[in-house]
Amino acid sequence: MTTPGRKRKRAATAGQGARGDEPGEGGADEAAAFIAEQAKNLRELAGRHKLDVLHYLLGMTQLEAEEHIRLRSKRKLS
């Protein structure tokens, strides 16, 4: 727990080193791909535990991230 006025420090995660190595630091497309993948994993977890609203919302999050990627790649082709 944190005390008022103090921010909690972010825990170090294995595989993440310098600032530029964090997911999403490579731009909007990379961030959207990372979000889509994580939303998919979390959606599966929510489904296994019958968390219906979370399952639905994470599915929408995944679809939105995938749509962003699809539309960006379409723009790059033209």
Secondary structure as GFF3:
##gff-version 3
##sequence-region A 1 78
A	DSSP	three_ten_helix	19	21	.	.	.	ID=ss1
A	DSSP	alpha_helix	28	48	.	.	.	ID=ss2
A	DSSP	alpha_helix	52	77	.	.	.	ID=ss3
###
